[in-house]
Amino acid sequence: MEITATINTTLLFPTTPRSRNPSIIPSKRPNLFDLYPAFSNPKNPHKNPICLTHCSTKPTISDDKDNVIKDQDSTISSDSNFNIQNPQKPSSNQEKSPPNSSISRGLVLDLGSEGSWDSIEIGSPVVKRFLSDEEERWYMWYHGRSGGNLDPGSVGLAVSSNGIHWERGKGAVQSGSNVGLVLKSSSDWWSFDTNGVMPGEVVIMSSSKIRASNAVYWLYYTGFSNEKIELLDNSLEFSLENPENGGKGKVCRSLIGLAMSQDGRHWARIEGEHHSGSLFDLGSEGEWDSMFIASPQVVFHASGDLRMYYHSLDLEKGHFGIGMARSRDGIRWVKLGKIMGGGRIGNFDECGVINPCVVRNKKDGGYLMVYEGVGVDGERFIGLALSSDGLKDWRRVEDGPILKRAEENGCWDDGGVGSPCLVHMDGEDDEWRLYYTGIGRDGHTGIGMAVSEGKDVKNFRRWTGFHL
């Protein structure tokens, strides 16, 4: 399938009729289904259920120039020769920050101010670091929501010079502002993403199929539809619910989409081979990913080899799992099946794994996966797995998580943590940064950051400030 796009100076407009423009927000809420424990938690009888979309996707990807992917007449390469704009400082959009440093330990982005596009809920950070001779620039694409149940959620952009202090916008990105809301739900009735969108991964690539002078941004995202999926039995140890969209035992279907941009702010959807516009379909009846597909993350491996990691709910096994697909051009994908499932009985991820973030280790060529683990009591943790080839040979690191909810009551993330995004900090310290979604017991969400103990990726501590 040939897909050709022409990139203008301010907006990416595909010339093919199989491309779609970003459009208006619909009137229903997306796949916000709660995970309730099958039994009460005696240690925390007042614990609120954690919403799955509070802890969703996100990743980082190598942008080395020697990673070149070829597919007959198509050539894709990671490329640092693209436009990184210096955003204007947005209008006042003060965050709803907790009052003291102990309660807000690790928090780097709180909810937006009242009336902003991200004032009710934020999460799913996708963080990228760009270095040049003149400056250091950070971009964060993330999910946000406002207006209660009538707003299904959109994708926004914040920028930073150090990855800690972020500038954001109150509304949609316009000519006078370079930060804020950048992608809404589709208004096409037949599309898979009419009921909310959530970022999964942003990759910077060039291709002979895309007519552009420089490399462009490729956004892989989760799109939610209004279609409900009903669970026909009670085989799960937990129940999935979306009260606003049909009640107990019903969830909204989600699939994976692709959009492209020249500047990371103005996006045009690229329609995939599936009739709904998604890149590929759900699994057939009885397959592990027949319920929904979510949280795509794409990684370069070698020439002609792009790899996508995503999660779904395996009804037969009764747990969440992570699967994999491969592609030569970033558009057409072939599924390889499930690569990780639920952990051992009693482990923090016994009920499954979701929201993977896979990074290639430049030191030894192996792969690291940070993921969100789901416990039997509904609690969320962040775990770590390693693989030598990034395929099915994944090994969990120890039995415990690398990050768990704050133990001190009243902290902003004392309800659970998830949606990990791992960023390697090249330099003398050779440390890692772990961005994540946190949720409080009161349902308040935010985006936090933890740093590794040097190059030891197994041990993280929440960021507390610069050490001079």
N, C-alpha and C positions, 0 to 999 in steps of 0.2 A: 504494500500500500504506500503510495507516494503522498507525502505531506509536505507542502511548500509554504513557507511563510516569508513575507516581506516585512522588514523591520524599519519603521520610520524613526525620526529623531526623538519623538516623545512617546510613541505608542506602537506596540507590536500588532500589526493587522495582517493575519494570514490571508493569502489570496485564494486558497482553496475553499470551496463551499463546505468542506468538512471541518471547518473551524468555527468556534463560537465566541462571542464577546461576553465579558463579565456583565452580569445583569442584576436586577433588583432582588431584594430579600422577600421570600414568601411569608405567609402569615402563620406558619406552624413551627413548632420546635423540633429539632432533629433527634438523632439517636441518643437521647439522654436517658438511658435505662439504668436503673439502680441495681447494685449487687447486694442482696440481703443475705445475711448468714442463715443457715438452716436451723441454728439454735442460738440462744442468747449467749452473750459473752459475760460471764460472772465478774470478770475483772473490770469490765466497762459496760455496765448495763444501760448507760445513757448514750452509747455510741451511735452517731448518725450513720445511715447507710452512705457509702461512697459511690458517687456517680462515675461511671466508666469514662465519660468524656472529660472529667476533671483530670484524668491522668492518661493522656494520649501522646503519641509519637514524637520522638524526634531525635534527629541524627546529625552527623557531620560526615563530610566526604573529602577524600584527598583531592587536591587540585594540582597535582604534579603534571608538568607538561609532557612527561614521557609516557603517560597513560593515554594511548591512542586506540580507538575502537574503529574497526573497518568492517563494512558490510556491503560488498560489491561496490555500488556507486555511492555508498554513504560512508562518510568519515566523521567520527565524533572524537573530539579530544578535549580534555580539561584544559582551560585556557585562562591565564591571569590577565589577558589583554581585553578588559571590558571596562565599562564606565561605572565608576563608583563616585556618586555625587556627594558633595558635602551638604547635608540637609540644613535648611534654615531652622532656627530654634522655634519649635511650635508655640502656639498660643498657650496660655496657662492651662494646664491640665494636671493639677496637683493630685498625687496618689493618695489613697486612703491608707496611710501608713500607721502601723501600731505605735504606741507611745514611747516605748523604750527599747534599747538595743538588745536586751536579753530576750524579749518576746519576739523581736524581728530578726533574730540571728539567721543569717543566710539569705534573707529576702532581698532581691535586687529589682523586682518589678511587682508593684501592688496593683489593685484594681484602679481603673481610671476614675476621674472625677465624675460627679453626678451629671448625667446628660451625655457623657461620652460613649463611643461605640463599644467600649470594653469595661463598663462600669459595674456589671453584674457578675461576670465570670471571665477568667483568663487561664491559659494553660497551653500545653503542647508546644513548647519552645523549639524552634529550629535556629540554631546559632551558628554563624559563620564569622571567621576572623580573616581579615585581609591586610597584608603587610606590603608597604611600598617604601621607597627611599625617604619619602617626605613624612609619612604618617602611618598610624595604625587605625584601622576602621573595623567596627563590628556591626553586623546586621543581625536582628532577631525577628523572624516571622513567627507569629503566635496566633492562637485562637482566642477570640473574644466574643462577648455577648452582652447585650443590654436589653432593657424593656421587658423583662420577665419572659413568659412562655411564648410571646408573640415573636420574639427574635430567635431564630434558629442558630445563629452564630456565623461569624465571618473570619477572615484572615487579615491581620494587620502587620505593620512593620514598625519597629523601633530601632534606633541607631545609637552607637556609643563609640567613644574613643578608647575605652579600656575594658569593655565587657562587663562593667559593674554599674556605672551610672548611665542610665538610658534616657534618651529623648523620645517622646511619643507625641502623637497627634490626637485631638479630640474627635475629629470626624474623618471623612474620606480624604484620601490624598488628592490634592488639586494642584493647579499650577503654582500657587503661592505657598504650598506646604509639601515637604518631601517625606513626611511620616504620618502614620495613621492607618485607616482601613484601606486595604488594597484589593480584596477579592470577596464578592458576595455570592449568594446562591444563584443558580441559573433560573431564568424565567421561562425557559423552554419546557413545556409540559411533559415532553417525552424523555427529558434528561434524567440521569441518575442522581443529580446533585441539586434538586430543587428545594431541599429541606435542610440546608446547612452544609458548610465546608470547613475542613480542618487541615492545617498543613502537615505534611509528612516528611518531605525532604526537598531541599533546593540544591540543584546541581548546576554548575556553570560549564557549558559545553558548546562546541561548534560542530556543524554538520553540513555536508554538501546538499542535503535536502532542505536546509534553511538558508535562504538568501539573506546574508547579513555580513557587514564588514568586520564585526567582532563576534566573539562568543556571546551567547545569550543565556539567561536564567531559565532553567527547567524546573517547574514546581510540580512535584508529585503530591497529591492530596487525597484525603478521604472525602467523598461526597455522600450525603444522606438523602434518601427519597422518602416519600410519604407512604410507601408500601410497607405494610405490617407483616411480620413473620410470627406465626403462632406456634408455641411449643405444645405438642400434642400429648406429652406425658410428663410425669413428675420424676424422671430418672436423675435429675441433677440434685446435688446436695445444697444448691442455692437456687433462688428464683430470680428471673430477670423481669424487670418491670419498667414500664414507661407510662405512668398514670395519665399524662396529658394526651397520649396518642393511642389510647385503647385499653389501658389497664393491664392487669397481671397476666404474665405469660406472653406478652406481645412486645416485639422490638421492631425498630425501623431497619430496613435493608440499607447497607452501605457498600459502595464499590470504590475503585481507585481511578482517579483522573489525572490529566496532565494539562498544564498551562505554561505558556512561554512569555518572556518579557525581555526587553532590552535593558531596563534599568532596575528591575526588581520591585517596581511599584505599579506599573500599568501592565495588566495581564490579558492575554487572549487564550481561551481554551482551545486545545487541540483534540479533536474527536478521535477516539480509538476505534478499534474494529468491532466492538460490541454495539448492538443496535441502540443502546442507551447513551453511547458516547464514552463509556468507560474503556479502560485499556484491555481488560479481560473480564470474563464472567465468573460467577460463583461456581463452586464445584457441583457436580451432579449429585442427585439424591444418594445419600449414604456416604459421600466423601466428607473428609474432615472440615472442609471450608465451604459447606453448602449453605450455611446460615447467613454470613456476611463476610466482607473482607475490609480490613481497616489498617491504618497506620503504615503506609508504604515508606520504605527507606531504601535508597539506591546507593550502591557502592561500586567503584571501579575495581576490577581484578586484573585484567590484562587486555591486550588488543582483541577487540571483538567480544568482550565478555563483561557485560553489566549484570549486576546481581541485585535483586529486590527481595527484601525481607518484609513480611506483613503478618498480621495475626487474625485469628478467627476463633469461633467456638466449636469444639469437637463434641457434638452431641453424643456420639457413641461412647466416647471415653469419659464424658462428663467433666471436661476441663478446657480451659483456653490453651491454644497452641500457636506456635510461630512457624510459618511456612516460607517457602522460597520460590522465586522464579528467575529465569535468566533471559537475557536479550542481547542481540548484536547491535541494535540501533537505538535502544532506549524507548521505542514505541511498540514494537511487537514482542510479546513475552510468552515464554513457555514455562508452565509450572513444573516444579520438581517435587512437590509434596511437603509434608510437615517435617521439620527438623528438630523441634523441641516441644515437649508437652509439660504436664504437671510434674512437680517434684515429688520426692518421697513422702510417705505419710508422716505428718508432724512438721514438715519443713514449711518455711515461710511462703513457698510458692506451690503448695500442695494442690490448689485449685487451678493452677495454670500460669502461663506467662503471656504477656502482651506488650505492645509498644516497644519493639526492639530498636536499639541503636547500635549499628555495627561499624567499627572503625578498624582499618588496617594498621598494624603496628609497624612503623618504619624501621624499628630496630631489628626485628627478627623476621618480618614478612608475614607473621601470623595475624589472627583476627581476634578482636575483643568485642564482646556483645554485652552491653548493659541493657537491662530489661526490667519491666515492672512485674513483680510477682504478686499473685493473688492468694491470700491465705484463707483457711476455712472459716475464719471469723469475719471475713470481709475486709480485713486490713490490707493495706498496700505497702510494699517495700520495693527497693531497687536491688537487683542482683547482678552478678557478673558470671559470664561463661567465656571460655576460650576455645579456639579452633585453629589448627595448623593450616587448613585450606579454605575455611569459610563456607564449607558445604555442610555435610551432615555429621561431621566429627566434632560435635560441640560438647564440652565438658564443663559442668558447673564448678565454680571455684568455692570450695568449702561448703558448709551447710547453711551458713548465715548470710544475711544481706550485707551489702556494702554501705547502704544508707537506709535508715528507718525513720519513722515519725519522731518528732521531738518528744522527749519524755516529760518535760516540764509543762504542766497544765497552763493554758492560756497562750502558748506560743502559736504563731501563725500557721505552723504546719504540724500541729499535734494530732491531726486526724489521719494523716497518711501522706505518702510521697509516691510519685510515679512520673511517667513521661520523660525518661532520662535522655539527655543530649550530651554526648561526650566530646570534648574539644582538647586536642593535644597542644600544649604550649611549648613550642620550640624555644630553646634557650639554655642557659647555664643550669637552671633548676630542673628542666625537663619534666615539669609537672603536668597534671591533667586537671581540667575543670569539668565539673559535672553540673549541668543546668537541669532543673527538674520542676515539675508542678507539685505544689504543696497545697493541702487542704486542712483547714482547722475543724475542730469538732462542731463548730457552728456553721460549717459549710462555706466559709470564706476562703477563696482561692488566691494564689499568688504564684510567682515564679521565683525560685531560689537558686543558689549556687553553692556548691561545695568544692573544695580543692583537695588534691591528693597529698599524701605525705611524701613529698619528693616525687620520684618516678614510680612509687609503689601504687599501682592502680587498684589494689585491694583495700586500701584504707583511705577514707575521705572524712574531712571535717567541714562543717559549715563555715562559710566565709564570715569573718568578724571584722575585717578592716585591713588596711595596708600596714605592713610591718616595715618600718624604716630602719 
